[in-house]
Amino acid sequence: MAPNVAETGFEEPLLTPPNVTTAAPRQRAGKGTAKAAKAAKPKAAVLPLENPPFTVGDLKRAIPARCFQPTLVESFTHLAIDLVWLAAGWAAILAADAAIVALPLPALVAVPLRIGAWAVYAFLQGVTMTGLWVVAHECGHGGFSLHDWVNDAVGFVLHTALYVPYFAWQRSHSNHHHYTSNLQKDEVFVPAKAEVDANGNVVEAKTPKNPILVTAYLIGVLLFGWPLYLLIDATSHKRDSFANHFLPSSSIFKPNDYWKVFASNLGLVAWTGVLVYLGNLIGSGLLLRLYLPPLLVTNGFLVAITFLQHTDNTLPHYDDEEWTWLRGALCTVDRTMGRWLDKRLHYIHSTHVAHHVFSRIPFYRAEEATAALAKTLGPYYNITDENFLVSLYRNFRDCVALEPARGILYFVEQHLSD
């Protein structure tokens, strides 16, 4: 039986394909060479291939009821704290920059100091803006408030200020939650299947192996991955027609989404007008320094977090015939960036398993919900304490293409001897 709206937080029932079979454990595909076999290393426990022995209802009963109840006081308090951090960041960099300029320092010393100060500002302010992005994400799921109009009002303002088309993103993100790890229907970081040569051996993907090239490619994805997703639906599943987040006629949307997509676009136009006005008021150069670098950091966090939430060589992807909603939702990994960043980013990456099972749990209840949920999930709960940057580099390098088969598919294990 498919989970219902009250259990999952979606506006419509989720569909589970009938006649789903349980796959028997099998050997993963490799390069088809002795080198790959020789290079194989012990792996962390993979997600069980069998269908979960519990239901969504079982999981909900394992979580304290209070975890499903956001309050306006708590939600707006967290939002206010983020806004204070934002204002403090502006004040701090303007004061620090003025202090450096006022010092009788030669240019060879003053310029690097100013660049360093602005770089630190960009990172820290990017962290704060990512936190605000996550609050808007909560709104899109209905986890900020029990009132839809409050969720949409707050989410629309916050996401628009971060150049996100709120309602358009809300639809595509809902699609992602509906069809997580479904190769034919998921929305983000859907991997391709590996090619096979005439002898039936897996052809290694033509991606960089050199650490410098891998890092450069990764940086490019972190900088441009998010706008490319919005503009050309990059990393989504294959579609029959062009899709983006600004065309109401895009296949991403339903007919009744038209005016919401239009409203999202109108909001971005209005925000652009606000920025032009502020640029005239304080100077376009200063405005760009205050806004653009932190926004790029935010976009980078968003891409990295989204990528690692569902990408790991311990996780499978599913073709339609093997996929179920719960199987897909559990193809999620909880990761940590350290306690300070986990808290500042509102646990979006460290409690994401619970979020995918119950998307309306507010982030300030997510740790409590995760602790309760993990006990019931058992081996179906995925968590790692590997350094986040190490995981990002390793998975970006290694998790390139899936086995060239159908059903339950793992990544072809490349680069294991590098």
ROZA-714569 format. One record per residue (C-alpha): x, y, z; residue in one letter. Coordinates in steps of 0.5 Angstrom, whole numbers, padded with zeros to 4 digits, always signed. Example, Ala and Ser with C-alpha at 12.3 -4.5 7.8 and 13.67 -1.06 7.14 Angstrom:
+0025-0009+0016A +0027-0002+0014S 
***
This chain:
+0000+0000+0000M +0003+0007-0002A +0004+0012+0004P -0002+0017+0004N -0001+0025+0005V -0002+0025+0012A +0004+0021+0013E +0009+0024+0008T +0007+0031+0007G +0006+0031+0000F -0001+0034-0003E -0002+0028-0007E -0002+0020-0006P +0005+0017-0008L +0004+0011-0013L +0008+0005-0012T +0008+0000-0018P +0005-0006-0017P +0008-0013-0017N +0015-0011-0014V +0019-0017-0014T +0025-0018-0009T +0032-0018-0012A +0037-0023-0009A +0043-0021-0007P +0048-0021-0013R +0055-0019-0015Q +0056-0012-0017R +0059-0011-0024A +0066-0008-0025G +0070-0007-0031K +0070-0014-0033G +0078-0014-0032T +0083-0017-0028A +0085-0010-0025K +0078-0009-0023A +0078-0015-0019A +0085-0014-0016K +0083-0007-0014A +0077-0009-0010A +0077-0007-0003K +0072-0008+0003P +0066-0004+0003K +0062-0001+0008A +0055-0005+0009A +0051-0003+0003V +0043-0002+0003L +0040-0009+0004P +0037-0011-0003L +0031-0014+0000E +0024-0010+0001N +0024-0006+0008P +0020-0011+0013P +0017-0005+0016F +0011+0000+0013T +0011+0008+0013V +0006+0007+0018G +0011+0003+0023D +0016+0009+0022L +0011+0014+0024K +0009+0011+0030R +0017+0010+0032A +0018+0018+0032I +0015+0022+0038P +0009+0026+0036A +0012+0032+0037R +0017+0032+0032C +0011+0033+0027F +0009+0039+0030Q +0012+0046+0028P +0011+0052+0032T +0011+0059+0029L +0015+0061+0035V +0020+0056+0034E +0021+0057+0026S +0021+0065+0026F +0026+0065+0032T +0031+0061+0028H +0029+0065+0022L +0031+0071+0026A +0037+0068+0028I +0039+0067+0021D +0037+0074+0019L +0042+0077+0025V +0048+0073+0023W +0046+0076+0016L +0046+0083+0018A +0052+0082+0023A +0056+0079+0017G +0055+0085+0013W +0057+0090+0019A +0063+0086+0020A +0066+0086+0013I +0065+0093+0012L +0068+0095+0019A +0074+0090+0017A +0075+0093+0010D +0075+0100+0013A +0080+0099+0018A +0085+0096+0014I +0084+0101+0009V +0085+0106+0015A +0092+0103+0017L +0098+0106+0014P +0100+0099+0010L +0103+0099+0003P +0099+0096-0002A +0103+0089-0002L +0100+0088+0005V +0093+0092+0005A +0091+0088-0002V +0092+0081+0001P +0089+0083+0007L +0083+0086+0004R +0082+0080-0001I +0083+0075+0005G +0078+0079+0009A +0073+0079+0004W +0074+0071+0002A +0073+0070+0010V +0066+0074+0009Y +0064+0070+0003A +0065+0063+0006F +0061+0065+0013L +0056+0069+0009Q +0055+0064+0005G +0054+0059+0010V +0048+0064+0013T +0045+0064+0006M +0045+0057+0006T +0041+0056+0012G +0036+0061+0010L +0036+0057+0003W +0034+0051+0008V +0029+0055+0012V +0025+0056+0005A +0026+0049+0003H +0022+0048+0010E +0017+0052+0007C +0016+0049+0001G +0015+0042+0004H +0010+0045+0009G +0015+0044+0015G +0016+0051+0017F +0008+0052+0019S +0002+0049+0020L -0001+0054+0015H +0000+0054+0008D +0000+0061+0007W +0005+0063+0012V +0010+0057+0009N +0009+0060+0002D +0010+0067+0004A +0016+0066+0008V +0019+0061+0003G +0017+0066-0003F +0021+0072+0000V +0027+0068+0002L +0028+0064-0004H +0027+0070-0009T +0032+0074-0005A +0037+0068-0007L +0035+0068-0014Y +0031+0061-0013V +0024+0061-0017P +0020+0058-0011Y +0014+0055-0014F +0018+0052-0020A +0023+0049-0015W +0017+0047-0010Q +0014+0043-0016R +0021+0040-0018S +0023+0038-0011H +0016+0035-0010S +0018+0031-0016N +0024+0029-0013H +0021+0027-0007H +0016+0023-0010H +0021+0019-0014Y +0028+0019-0011T +0033+0014-0014S +0028+0012-0020N +0032+0012-0026L +0026+0014-0030Q +0023+0019-0026K +0028+0023-0021D +0030+0030-0022E +0037+0031-0019V +0044+0027-0020F +0041+0021-0024V +0047+0017-0026P +0047+0014-0033A +0049+0007-0035K +0055+0005-0037A +0057+0003-0044E +0059-0004-0046V +0064-0006-0051D +0063-0011-0057A +0066-0016-0052N +0061-0015-0046G +0066-0011-0042N +0064-0005-0038V +0067+0001-0042V +0070+0006-0037E +0067+0013-0037A +0071+0018-0040K +0072+0023-0034T +0078+0026-0031P +0082+0021-0026K +0088+0026-0025N +0087+0029-0018P +0088+0036-0020I +0083+0035-0026L +0078+0032-0022V +0078+0038-0017T +0078+0043-0022A +0072+0039-0025Y +0068+0039-0019L +0069+0046-0017I +0066+0048-0024G +0060+0043-0022V +0059+0047-0015L +0060+0054-0019L +0055+0052-0024F +0051+0046-0023G +0045+0050-0019W +0044+0055-0025P +0045+0049-0030L +0039+0045-0027Y +0035+0051-0027L +0036+0053-0034L +0037+0046-0037I +0034+0041-0032D +0042+0039-0032A +0042+0032-0028T +0035+0030-0028S +0032+0024-0032H +0032+0024-0039K +0026+0028-0042R +0022+0028-0049D +0023+0035-0049S +0027+0041-0047F +0025+0043-0040A +0027+0049-0035N +0024+0052-0029H +0022+0058-0032F +0018+0056-0037L +0010+0054-0035P +0010+0050-0041S +0016+0045-0039S +0014+0038-0037S +0017+0039-0030I +0010+0042-0029F +0003+0041-0029K -0002+0045-0032P -0005+0048-0026N +0002+0050-0024D +0002+0056-0029Y +0001+0062-0025W +0005+0059-0020K +0011+0059-0025V +0009+0066-0027F +0009+0069-0020A +0016+0066-0019S +0019+0069-0025N +0016+0076-0023L +0019+0075-0016G +0026+0074-0019L +0024+0080-0024V +0022+0085-0018A +0028+0082-0014W +0033+0084-0020T +0030+0091-0020G +0031+0092-0012V +0038+0090-0013L +0039+0095-0019V +0036+0100-0014Y +0041+0098-0008L +0047+0098-0013G +0045+0106-0015N +0045+0107-0008L +0051+0104-0005I +0055+0103-0011G +0055+0097-0016S +0062+0094-0014G +0060+0094-0006L +0053+0091-0008L +0057+0085-0012L +0062+0084-0007R +0057+0084-0001L +0052+0079-0005Y +0055+0075-0011L +0061+0071-0007P +0056+0069-0002P +0051+0067-0007L +0056+0063-0010L +0058+0059-0004V +0051+0058-0002T +0050+0055-0009N +0056+0051-0008G +0054+0048-0001F +0047+0046-0005L +0050+0042-0010V +0055+0039-0006A +0049+0037-0001I +0044+0035-0006T +0050+0030-0009F +0052+0027-0003L +0045+0026+0000Q +0044+0020-0005H +0050+0019-0009T +0055+0013-0006D +0058+0007-0008N +0054+0003-0002T +0047+0006-0005L +0043+0003-0011P +0039+0006-0016H +0032+0003-0019Y +0029+0002-0025D +0022+0003-0025D +0020-0005-0024E +0024-0005-0018E +0023+0002-0015W +0018+0003-0009T +0017+0010-0006W +0020+0007+0001L +0026+0004-0003R +0027+0010-0006G +0027+0015+0000A +0031+0010+0004L +0037+0011-0001C +0039+0017+0003T +0046+0018+0007V +0046+0022+0013D +0053+0026+0013R +0056+0031+0018T +0060+0037+0017M +0062+0038+0024G +0057+0040+0029R +0058+0048+0028W +0056+0047+0020L +0051+0042+0022D +0047+0047+0026K +0048+0053+0022R +0046+0049+0016L +0040+0047+0020H +0042+0039+0019Y +0040+0039+0012I +0045+0034+0011H +0046+0030+0017S +0038+0028+0018T +0036+0027+0011H +0034+0020+0012V +0028+0022+0016A +0027+0028+0012H +0026+0024+0006H +0021+0019+0010V +0017+0025+0013F +0018+0031+0009S +0014+0036+0014R +0018+0035+0020I +0021+0041+0022P +0029+0041+0022F +0029+0043+0029Y +0026+0037+0031R +0030+0033+0026A +0035+0030+0030E +0030+0027+0035E +0026+0024+0030A +0033+0021+0027T +0035+0018+0033A +0028+0015+0034A +0027+0013+0026L +0034+0010+0026A +0032+0004+0031K +0027+0002+0027T +0031+0002+0020L +0036-0002+0023G +0041-0004+0017P +0036+0001+0012Y +0039+0007+0016Y +0045+0010+0012N +0050+0014+0016I +0057+0016+0015T +0062+0020+0019D +0067+0020+0013E +0070+0027+0012N +0065+0031+0008F +0070+0034+0003L +0073+0027+0003V +0066+0024+0001S +0065+0029-0004L +0072+0028-0008Y +0071+0021-0007R +0064+0020-0010N +0065+0025-0015F +0071+0021-0018R +0068+0014-0017D +0061+0015-0018C +0060+0016-0025V +0056+0011-0028A +0051+0005-0026L +0052-0002-0028E +0049-0003-0036P +0043-0007-0034A +0036-0007-0031R +0033-0007-0024G +0037-0006-0018I +0044-0002-0020L +0050+0000-0017Y +0056+0004-0019F +0061+0001-0023V +0067+0002-0019E +0072+0006-0023Q +0079+0009-0020H +0080+0004-0014L +0087+0003-0016S +0088+0010-0017D 
***
